[in-house]
Amino acid sequence: MKKKILFIQPYYFSGGHPFQSFNNLILNLLKYNNYDFLVSINNHLKEKSFKNDFNIINKKKKIFTFNSSSKTNSNSNVYKAFLKTFIMRKKYDVFFYYDVNLNITSFLYVLFNIFFKKKIIIIYVLFGPEKIFQSKIRLYFIKLFLKLNNTKILTRTAEIEKSWRKSFNNFKWKINNIPPIDFPKINKLKNLNKGSLKFGSVGQIRFGKSLEFLNSFFVKNKKYDFSIIGGYANKQTKENFSFLEKKFLISNETFLNFKKIIRAASKLDYIILLYDKFFDKRNEVSTLYLAAKLGIPIICFKNNSWLYKQLKIFKCGYSIKSLKEFSNFPTRNSKKYRSYIRGLKKLDNSVLKIKINQRKVEKILFS
C-alpha cells in the first residue's frame, strides 16, 4: 500500500511564489491518488483572482482548506495548519510543509511529537540556515526537531543543502536536496515574433531584479520592446516602484493571473533574470523553468549563483559580468539564439520530468 502524503501551504493566498508554486505542485501531482493538499483560504481578500484560480484547481482535485487570518502570511496560519494536521494525523504517513515558518513548526512538532511518532514530518526550505543562529532558542528547537527520528529538512538547491549540512553536520543525513516538482505545467506556445527584440521581467515586482536599471535602459533604447509581467506584492511596493514607465507594465494589479503571465511572456524573445545583491545566490529561480517551458532564452549575471550554474550546464541564454555589458543581444534568427533554444529543450528534457522527479522525491522521503 502506498504511503499517503499531505502537502501543506499555510500562506496559500500570498502573492507570487507561495500561490503559484503550490498550484504548479497540485497540477503536476494530480494523478497520484496518495497525495493530498491543504491550503489556507483568505475570505478577507478583495482580490478575486486567487479564489477563481483555486476553484478551477479544486474541481480537478479536492483540496483541503482552513480559514486564513486576515493577513494571509500571518504566523497564526502555521498554528491553524498544525491543528489541521493533528486532526488528520491518522490519515497520512507524511506531512510535507511548504514555505512554512521554521521556528514555529519545529517548536510544535517537538512539543507534540508523541502524537506523530509514526509519521514523517518534512519542512521544505527556501533559504539558508543563517537566521537560525541569530537566536539561541530558535537554534535549540531546530536541533531538537532534527534529533527526532521522523523529521527531515528538504531544500530546493544543492547549494542550500550544502549550507544546511555544514551548519548541522551532526544531522546532515536528514537534510537533502530534491528535484523540482512544482515547475509550471504548460504547453509551449509558438513564438512567431517579428520586428523589435522583445525583453521582459517576469514575476512579482520587487527589489532584487535590476528593475531600476532596466526601466532606465529601455526608456533610452526605444529600438527594443520591454515588458514587466507581474503584479505588486503590496501597496508599499507599488509606491516604491512608482518610477516605472507605465508603458512597460502589463498590468497595474496587485496580483497578476498566471494565464495572463503566460500569454504575455510567450511573446518575449528574452526573459531577463538579472538578480542583484538583494537576492540569495543559492536560491532556485523558478522563472528559469518557465523560460524552459516557453522556449525563451534568459539573460543573467555571470557569478557563482545557482542560476548561472544552470545556464553554464544547459547553455540556455547568455550572461553578463555587470550591467554595463547589457547589450549586443543575439537576434532571434541568429545561430547563437537557436543554440539557446536547444539548451532550453535540453533543460526541459533533463530536469522537468515529473514522473522521474516524483520517484526521486519519494525515495528520499522514505530512505
N, C-alpha and C positions, 0 to 999 in steps of 0.2 A: 504493500500500500504506500502511495506517495505521501511524502511529508507535506503538511499544509503550511503555507506561508502567508502572513498578513503584512502587507506593506502599509506604512503609516506616514501621512503627511499632515502635521499639526498646523502648518501655515499655508494651507492649500490656496486660499484666495489672495495671497500676496502676489503682487505683480511680478512679471518677468520669470526668472528661473524656477522658483518653487512650484508655480502653477503649471507652466508649460512642460517642464521636465517630467513631472508626475503624470501629466496627461500622456506624454510620449511613452512612459513606462506602462501605463494601463493598456494603451493601444497595441504596444509590442507584445504584451503578455496575455492578450485576451483569450487565446485558445487553450491556455493552461488552466485546467479546472481546479488545480490545487493551490492557485494563487488568488487571494482576495485583497481588497484595498479599503483603507479607512482614511477619510479626509474630514477636515473642518469646513463647515459651510457657514459663511458670514451673511446673515439675513439683514445686517445693518447697512450693507453697502448699497449705494445707489447705482453703481456700475453694473449693468445687466449682462455684459459680455461673459463674465465669469460663470454666472448661473446658466446662461444659454449654452456655453461650451460644455459645462458639466452635464446638463440634461441630455445633450447629444450622446456623450460617452456613457451615461448611466442607462441609456436604452440598449446599448450594446453589452454592457456588463454591469450588474447590480453592484453599486458602490456603497459601502457602509459609511455613515456620516455621524457627526456630532456638531452641535451648535457652537460656533466660534464666539469668542469675546468680540466686543465692538471693534477692537483693534486686532486686525487679522493676525499680526505677528506677535501678539501678546504671549508671554510665557505661560499664562494661565491655560492656554491651549494644550501645552505639554501635559499638564496635570489632568486635563479632561481626556486627552488621548490615552494616558496611562490608565485612568479609571475604566475606559472602554476595554482596554486590553485585559484588565483584571477580570472584568465581567465575561470576556470572550476567551479566557485563557485555556479552557478545556477543549476548544475547537481547533486550536492551532499549535503547530510544533515550533514555529519560528515567528518572532515579532521583529520586523525589519523597519527601523526608523530612518526617515529621510529628513535632512536639514534640521534636525532637532537640536534643542538646547542641551548640550552635552552634560553640563553641570547638574541640571535638574533630573535628567534621565538617569544618569549614573547614581545619583542620590536615591531616587525612588526604587530602582531595581536592587540596590544594595539593601535598602531598608525592608523591602518586601520579597526578597529573593526566595524565601521559604515557599512561596506560592508558585514560583516559576522554575523550580529546580530542574524539572524535566523538559524545560523549554530552552530555545536558543534565542538570545537577545542580541540584535545587531544594531549598531549605530554606524550609519554611513556618513562619513565626514567630508566636508568640502575644503577643510583648512588644515593647517599645520598645528602642532601641539603647543606653540609658544605661549599663548594666553593662559593656558592651564597653570603654568609655572608662576604666574603673577599672584596666585592665591594658594596658600598652604592648605586651606580647607578644600578648595577645588581639586588640588593635586591629590589630597588624601582620598577623596571619594572616587576619583578616576582609578587610582591604584587598587582600591577595594573592588571596584567594578571589574577590573581586568583580572583580579585574583579569583573571581567566581568561575566555576567550571563551565558555565553555559553562556559566556559572553564573548563577543568579537567586535573589533573595530575594522571597518572596511573603508577603503579610500578610492578616490576617482583616478588618481595617477600614481605611477611608480615613484615619482618624486616626493609626493606627500607621504606615501607608505614609508619611504626611506627615512624621512624626518621623524615620523611617529616611532618607528622601530629603534632609531638611535636614541630617542628620548626615553623610551620604555623598553630598554634592552631585555629586561627580565621577562617581558611578555611579548617579545617580537613574533613569536609563533602564532599569536592571537590577532595579529594585525596584517591585513592583506589588501592588495590592490585587486580590483575586479574589472573585467572588461565592461565597456558601456552597454547598458540595457535600456537606457532612456533617451536614445537618439531619435530624431524625428522620423516618423514613418510617412513618407510622401513619395509620390511618383515624380520622377524627373520630368520637368516641363521643357518643351522645346524652346531653346533660346535663339530667336531669329532677329537679334538686334541689328540695327543699321545705324549709320550716322555716327555721332559722337560716342566716344567711350563712356560707359555708364558705371559710376562708382557708388558704393553705398556702405553706410554703417548700419548694421542690423542688430536689433535687440534694444533693450531698455536704455533710455538716455540717462547717462550718469558720468561722473568723473572717472577717468582712467582709460578713455577710449580716444584720446587726442582730438576730441571734437572741437576744441578751441582752434587748434591748428588747421584742421580740415575745413572748418567753416571759412576761415580767412583765405586758405589756399584756393578753394573753389569759387569764392567771390571774385578773386583776381584772375583765375584761369577759366574763363567762360567757354572755352572750346570743349570742356568736359561737362558731363551731367553728373550731378551728385544728389543723393537722397539719404535722408536719415529715417530709417524704417523702424520705428519703435515708439513706445509711449514713455511718459514720465513716471518715476517711482512715486512721487507725491507732489503737492503744490509747491513745497520748498524747492524741489529740484527744478520745477518748471520756471520758478523765479530765477534760480541760479543760471539757467540756460536761456534766459530771455534774449541774449545776444544772437542766437541762431537765426539765420535768414529764414523767413517764413517759406520761401520758395523751395527750400531744401526739405522741409518737413512733410512727410506723407500724411500725417495726422496730428491734430492738436490734442488728442485724447490722452487721458492718464494711462489707460491700458489699450493696447492695440491687439485686436483679434488675430489669432495665428493664421487664419486663412488670408487675411489682408497682408500680413507679413510675407507669406509665401508668394502671393500674387505679385507684390511689389519687388521682392528680392529676386524672383525668377527673371526679371528684365535686366538685371545687372550684368556687367562684364567682369567686375571685380568686387569682392567683399573685403572691406578694409578692417583689419584686426590689429591696429596699432595700439596695443595696450601699454600704458606708461607706468610710472612709479607707483601709482595708486593700486596696481593690480599685482597679486601674488603670482610670481612667475611659475610656481609649481602647479598652479591650478589648471584643470581641464578647461578648454574653451569650446563649449558645445556648439558654437556657431560654425566651427570647422566642420562638424558633422552635417550641419545644414548645407554648407557650401558643397560638400561631397555629394549629398543627395540631389542638389540642384545642378551640379556640374559647373560651378562658378569658382574660378581661381581666387586665392586670397593674397593679401599683402600684409606682412607682419614685420616686426623688428628682428634683426639678427642678434640674438642674445642667448642666454642659457635657459630660456623658458621651455616649458612643456610644448607650447605651440610651435616654436621654431624647430624643436627636435622632430615633431611630426612632419613639418614642411621638408626638412632635410631627408627624412625617410621616404616620403611619397612624392616629393617634388611637385606639389600641387599649387604652386604660386611662387611669388618671389619675396625676398626680404631686403630690408634696408638697415644700415647701421644707425642712421639718425634721420630726422625729419627733413634735413637738407637734401637727402637723396630721394625724396619722394618726387620722382619724375621718370621720364623715358619708359613709359609703360608699353609693353609688347601689345600690338594691336590684335584684335580677335581673329584675324586671318593669318597671323604670323606662325612660323614653325614653332617658336618658343611658346606661344599661347596654346597651341594644340598639344604641346608636351605637358602643359599644366592640366589640361583636360584628362589626359591619360593618367596622370598622377592622382587625380580625384577619383577616377574609376578604380584604380588600384587600392586607394584608401577605403572606398566603399566595399569592395570585394574582400579585402583583407581584415577589416576591423568591424564593419557594421552589419554583422550577420547574427540575427537574434537567436536562432537555434543553437549555434555554436556557443555564443556568449552565455546563453541561459544554462547550458550544460556545465560550462566552466564555473559559473557562479554557484550552482548547486553543489558542485564538487568541493568548492572552498567552504561553503556553509556547513557541510556535513563531514568534513575531514577532521 
